[in-house]
Amino acid sequence: MGTMGGLNLLPEDCIAHVISFTSPRYACILSLVSSSFRSAADSDAIWERFLPSDYASLLSRAVEPVQYASKKELYMRLCDCPVQIDGGKLSFGLKKSTGAKCITIAVCEMDMPGYEDKKYWKLISLSNSRFPKAAKLTYHISNRHTQISGRIDSKVLSSQTIGLTECRKRVFLRPPRNPTEISKSTYVCVSGGKNYILDVKWSKKRIDGWMEVELGHFYNENWEDREVEIRLRVIRGYMPAGIVFLGIELRPKTSMDDAELISYDFMDQVDQGKTDRVP
């Protein structure tokens, strides 16, 4: 108690300076220590440091103005509810524990087979989702019609994230009913180079109700004039009709185990029968 009492006697700007070298998570924990710590930990100076350096530029590109009363409120808003930017082509959010940018590429920005003539995909409207529209597969497609790709400027992404620079992976949209069905199951491949990683990934359900599947990871280190390309294709079997794709999400990580993650968000309407609620 004596030590805590001594800390409480420190000037607020001194406490704020120390907290600014921690993390958003610890700032929230320290705000519970005392009223003086709360005032320092909730200050705009602290949360300005936790926000990405280009957050103001990204917010200026938002489809709808973002209202906030403090930098902490803005931070939490971006963690819980990503903002559409560039006319709805991208969404911008934050990873709550680090403040790194989470960028999602909308399906309307992807190159998809038969998209223009609506032969294989059609746009459908959504509500309460990161984007107002998604693409629904209307016919089964095989490897002849499966090149789906998205691109993004590397400067938009958070730098200093660790992962593999080139990879190819197999990812399953649906788990097989038993091990003997693995060879017959539909899986897709993301390709970024010549290296081949025999690493099978399975789709999983997100907290918002969508399914996602990891496609790969890479290293981003302050690249200039670079373009990241993510490609999705079926290399065996087919992709079933009824799959609904929302976009490609790039989630930054800061260790080899938590590398820059690329995932496709989708909903399987074949298994669900129909979508009564789209998250």
C-alpha positions as CSV (number, residue, x, y, z in Angstrom):
1,M,0.0,0.0,0.0
2,G,2.9,2.3,0.8
3,T,4.4,1.7,-2.7
4,M,1.1,2.3,-4.4
5,G,0.6,5.4,-2.4
6,G,4.0,6.7,-3.6
7,L,3.1,5.9,-7.3
8,N,-0.2,7.8,-6.9
9,L,1.9,10.9,-6.0
10,L,3.6,10.9,-9.3
11,P,2.5,13.6,-11.8
12,E,-0.2,12.3,-14.2
13,D,2.0,13.0,-17.3
14,C,4.8,10.9,-15.8
15,I,2.4,8.0,-15.2
16,A,1.0,8.4,-18.8
17,H,4.5,8.4,-20.2
18,V,5.3,5.1,-18.5
19,I,2.0,3.5,-19.5
20,S,2.6,4.5,-23.2
21,F,5.4,2.0,-23.4
22,T,3.2,-0.9,-22.4
23,S,0.3,-2.1,-24.5
24,P,-3.5,-1.4,-24.9
25,R,-4.2,-4.5,-22.7
26,Y,-2.0,-3.3,-19.9
27,A,-3.3,0.3,-20.2
28,C,-6.8,-1.1,-19.5
29,I,-5.5,-3.1,-16.6
30,L,-3.6,-0.2,-15.1
31,S,-6.6,2.0,-15.3
32,L,-8.2,-0.1,-12.6
33,V,-5.4,0.6,-10.1
34,S,-6.5,4.0,-8.9
35,S,-8.2,7.2,-10.1
36,S,-4.9,8.8,-11.0
37,F,-3.9,5.8,-13.0
38,R,-7.3,5.8,-14.7
39,S,-7.0,9.4,-15.7
40,A,-3.5,8.8,-17.2
41,A,-4.3,5.4,-18.8
42,D,-7.4,6.8,-20.5
43,S,-5.7,10.0,-21.9
44,D,-5.7,10.8,-25.6
45,A,-1.8,10.9,-25.4
46,I,-1.7,7.2,-24.5
47,W,-4.2,6.0,-27.1
48,E,-2.8,8.2,-29.8
49,R,0.4,6.2,-29.4
50,F,-1.5,2.9,-29.6
51,L,-3.3,3.8,-32.8
52,P,-1.6,3.2,-36.2
53,S,0.4,6.2,-37.4
54,D,-1.7,6.5,-40.5
55,Y,-5.1,6.1,-38.8
56,A,-6.2,9.7,-39.6
57,S,-5.5,9.1,-43.3
58,L,-7.4,5.9,-43.3
59,L,-10.4,7.4,-41.5
60,S,-10.5,10.2,-44.1
61,R,-11.3,7.5,-46.6
62,A,-14.2,6.1,-44.6
63,V,-17.5,5.6,-46.3
64,E,-19.3,7.1,-43.3
65,P,-17.7,9.6,-40.9
66,V,-16.5,8.0,-37.7
67,Q,-17.6,9.8,-34.6
68,Y,-15.7,9.4,-31.3
69,A,-15.3,11.4,-28.1
70,S,-11.7,10.2,-27.2
71,K,-8.9,8.3,-28.8
72,K,-9.6,5.3,-26.5
73,E,-13.2,5.3,-27.7
74,L,-11.9,5.3,-31.3
75,Y,-9.5,2.5,-30.6
76,M,-12.2,0.3,-29.1
77,R,-14.6,1.2,-31.9
78,L,-12.1,0.1,-34.6
79,C,-11.5,-3.2,-32.7
80,D,-15.1,-4.1,-32.4
81,C,-16.5,-2.6,-35.6
82,P,-14.2,-2.2,-38.7
83,V,-14.8,0.8,-40.9
84,Q,-15.5,0.6,-44.6
85,I,-13.0,2.7,-46.6
86,D,-12.3,3.5,-50.3
87,G,-15.9,3.3,-51.3
88,G,-16.5,0.0,-49.6
89,K,-13.6,-1.8,-51.3
90,L,-11.8,-2.4,-48.0
91,S,-12.5,-2.4,-44.3
92,F,-10.1,-1.2,-41.6
93,G,-10.1,-2.4,-38.1
94,L,-7.6,-3.0,-35.3
95,K,-6.3,-6.1,-33.4
96,K,-7.3,-5.3,-29.8
97,S,-4.2,-6.6,-28.1
98,T,-1.7,-4.7,-30.2
99,G,-3.4,-2.0,-32.3
100,A,-2.1,-3.5,-35.5
101,K,-4.3,-3.0,-38.6
102,C,-6.7,-5.7,-39.7
103,I,-7.6,-5.1,-43.4
104,T,-10.3,-6.9,-45.3
105,I,-10.6,-6.8,-49.1
106,A,-14.2,-6.8,-50.2
107,V,-15.4,-9.5,-52.6
108,C,-16.2,-6.8,-55.2
109,E,-12.4,-6.1,-55.5
110,M,-11.6,-9.8,-56.3
111,D,-11.0,-11.3,-59.7
112,M,-13.5,-14.2,-59.9
113,P,-14.4,-16.6,-62.7
114,G,-17.6,-15.8,-64.5
115,Y,-18.1,-12.7,-62.3
116,E,-18.9,-10.3,-65.0
117,D,-21.4,-12.4,-66.8
118,K,-22.8,-13.9,-63.5
119,K,-22.3,-17.3,-64.9
120,Y,-20.8,-18.7,-61.6
121,W,-21.1,-16.0,-59.0
122,K,-23.7,-13.4,-58.2
123,L,-23.7,-10.6,-55.8
124,I,-26.2,-10.8,-52.9
125,S,-27.1,-8.1,-50.3
126,L,-26.3,-8.5,-46.7
127,S,-27.2,-6.7,-43.5
128,N,-25.2,-6.3,-40.3
129,S,-21.9,-7.3,-42.0
130,R,-18.6,-5.7,-42.7
131,F,-19.7,-5.2,-46.3
132,P,-23.2,-4.7,-47.8
133,K,-22.7,-7.4,-50.5
134,A,-21.1,-10.8,-50.9
135,A,-20.6,-13.2,-53.7
136,K,-22.7,-16.5,-53.9
137,L,-21.6,-19.4,-56.0
138,T,-24.5,-20.4,-58.2
139,Y,-22.9,-23.5,-59.8
140,H,-20.4,-26.2,-58.8
141,I,-17.0,-25.2,-60.2
142,S,-14.0,-27.4,-60.8
143,N,-10.4,-26.4,-61.3
144,R,-11.1,-25.0,-64.7
145,H,-13.0,-22.1,-63.2
146,T,-11.4,-21.5,-59.8
147,Q,-8.9,-18.7,-60.0
148,I,-10.1,-16.2,-57.3
149,S,-7.6,-13.5,-56.3
150,G,-7.3,-10.3,-54.4
151,R,-4.5,-7.7,-54.3
152,I,-3.6,-5.0,-51.8
153,D,-0.8,-2.4,-51.5
154,S,1.6,-3.6,-48.8
155,K,1.9,0.0,-47.4
156,V,-1.7,-0.3,-46.1
157,L,-0.8,-3.2,-43.9
158,S,1.1,-3.1,-40.6
159,S,4.8,-3.5,-40.9
160,Q,7.2,-5.6,-39.0
161,T,5.1,-8.7,-39.0
162,I,6.7,-12.1,-39.2
163,G,5.8,-15.1,-41.4
164,L,6.7,-17.0,-44.6
165,T,7.5,-14.9,-47.7
166,E,6.3,-17.6,-50.1
167,C,4.0,-20.6,-49.6
168,R,1.5,-22.9,-51.1
169,K,-1.1,-24.6,-48.8
170,R,-4.0,-26.9,-49.0
171,V,-7.1,-25.7,-47.1
172,F,-10.4,-27.5,-46.8
173,L,-13.7,-25.6,-46.9
174,R,-15.5,-28.6,-45.4
175,P,-14.0,-31.3,-43.1
176,P,-14.5,-34.9,-44.5
177,R,-16.9,-37.1,-42.6
178,N,-14.1,-39.7,-42.1
179,P,-10.4,-40.0,-43.0
180,T,-11.1,-42.0,-46.1
181,E,-12.9,-39.1,-47.6
182,I,-9.9,-36.7,-47.5
183,S,-8.8,-37.5,-51.0
184,K,-12.3,-36.8,-52.3
185,S,-13.0,-33.6,-50.3
186,T,-12.9,-30.2,-51.9
187,Y,-9.8,-28.2,-51.0
188,V,-8.2,-25.1,-52.3
189,C,-4.7,-23.9,-52.7
190,V,-3.1,-20.5,-52.1
191,S,0.1,-20.0,-54.0
192,G,2.7,-17.3,-53.4
193,G,5.8,-18.9,-54.8
194,K,7.6,-22.2,-55.6
195,N,7.9,-23.5,-52.0
196,Y,5.3,-26.1,-51.2
197,I,4.1,-26.7,-47.7
198,L,2.1,-29.9,-47.2
199,D,0.1,-28.3,-44.4
200,V,-3.7,-29.0,-44.4
201,K,-5.9,-26.3,-42.9
202,W,-9.5,-26.7,-42.0
203,S,-12.3,-24.1,-42.0
204,K,-13.5,-22.9,-38.6
205,K,-16.4,-20.8,-37.3
206,R,-15.8,-17.2,-36.3
207,I,-17.5,-15.5,-33.4
208,D,-19.6,-13.5,-35.8
209,G,-21.1,-16.6,-37.4
210,W,-19.0,-16.7,-40.6
211,M,-16.7,-19.5,-41.4
212,E,-13.0,-18.7,-42.2
213,V,-10.1,-20.7,-43.5
214,E,-6.4,-19.8,-43.3
215,L,-4.7,-19.5,-46.6
216,G,-1.2,-18.5,-45.6
217,H,1.1,-15.9,-44.0
218,F,3.9,-13.7,-45.1
219,Y,6.4,-11.1,-43.9
220,N,5.8,-7.4,-44.4
221,E,8.7,-5.0,-43.6
222,N,8.0,-1.5,-44.7
223,W,7.8,-2.4,-48.4
224,E,7.6,0.4,-50.9
225,D,5.6,0.0,-54.1
226,R,4.8,-3.6,-53.4
227,E,1.6,-5.4,-54.1
228,V,0.5,-8.5,-52.1
229,E,-1.5,-11.0,-54.1
230,I,-3.6,-13.8,-52.6
231,R,-4.9,-16.5,-54.9
232,L,-7.5,-19.1,-54.2
233,R,-8.1,-22.1,-56.5
234,V,-9.5,-25.6,-56.4
235,I,-6.9,-28.1,-57.3
236,R,-8.9,-31.3,-56.9
237,G,-12.6,-32.0,-56.9
238,Y,-15.0,-29.0,-57.0
239,M,-16.3,-26.0,-55.0
240,P,-20.0,-26.6,-54.2
241,A,-22.7,-24.2,-55.2
242,G,-24.1,-22.2,-52.3
243,I,-20.8,-21.0,-50.9
244,V,-21.0,-17.3,-50.0
245,F,-17.7,-15.3,-50.0
246,L,-17.4,-12.0,-48.1
247,G,-13.8,-11.2,-48.5
248,I,-10.1,-11.7,-47.7
249,E,-8.9,-10.7,-44.3
250,L,-5.3,-9.9,-43.4
251,R,-4.7,-10.0,-39.7
252,P,-1.2,-9.0,-38.5
253,K,0.7,-10.9,-35.9
254,T,4.1,-10.4,-34.3
255,S,5.6,-13.8,-33.8
256,M,6.4,-16.9,-36.0
257,D,3.5,-18.7,-34.3
258,D,1.2,-15.7,-35.0
259,A,2.3,-14.8,-38.5
260,E,0.4,-12.4,-40.8
261,L,-2.8,-14.4,-41.4
262,I,-4.7,-14.4,-44.6
263,S,-8.2,-15.9,-44.5
264,Y,-11.3,-16.1,-46.7
265,D,-14.6,-15.4,-44.9
266,F,-17.4,-17.5,-46.3
267,M,-20.7,-19.0,-45.4
268,D,-21.8,-22.5,-46.5
269,Q,-25.4,-22.3,-47.5
270,V,-25.4,-25.9,-48.7
271,D,-24.9,-27.1,-45.1
272,Q,-27.2,-24.5,-43.6
273,G,-30.0,-24.9,-46.1
274,K,-30.6,-21.1,-46.2
275,T,-29.3,-18.1,-44.4
276,D,-31.9,-16.5,-42.1
277,R,-29.4,-14.3,-40.4
278,V,-26.3,-13.0,-42.0
279,P,-23.8,-11.8,-39.4
